């Protein structure tokens, strides 16, 4: 029933139906991790406001609800992921996915932010001409939330249209 709803309507229906939600700690972690690259985007004048900063604490009173905003355009997203700041983040990263891309990947796959941010370059694979994210335990100290968390998630066509596969190619060249 949630497929064609905006986030607010889906959240309200989920609450009405008594559905599960993310734990507050998890929500705050998402906000913190996704806010950091946006501070740099604001500093580089790619965006004029870090929308995640207005969500520091998940305890939001009724009178403090977020005002509605227009979604990002494809052009805005391309500016973000192709910016000098994103490339600098890539060069510092030991994983395949910089934080700007992580936001989009989580939005289009439903994967956990920790799964995406820890994904190495070889974690983006191909099977039968379909690119995918290979989510699995990578190191002795890493763990999956549960055994069913090990999975292959196809790369969403929108991510491909935004240049994700080109980005992975650049990442491989930068990190060599």
Secondary structure, 3 states (H helix, E strand, C coil): CCCCCCHHHHHHHHHHCCCCCCCHHHHHHHHHHHHHHHHHHHHCCCCCCCHHHHHCCCCCCHHHCCCCCCCCCHHHHHHHHCCHHHHHHHHHCCCCCCHHHHHHHHHHHCCCHHHHHCCCHHHEEEECCEEEEEECCCCCCCCCCCHHHCEEEECCHHHHHCCHHHHHHHHHHHCC
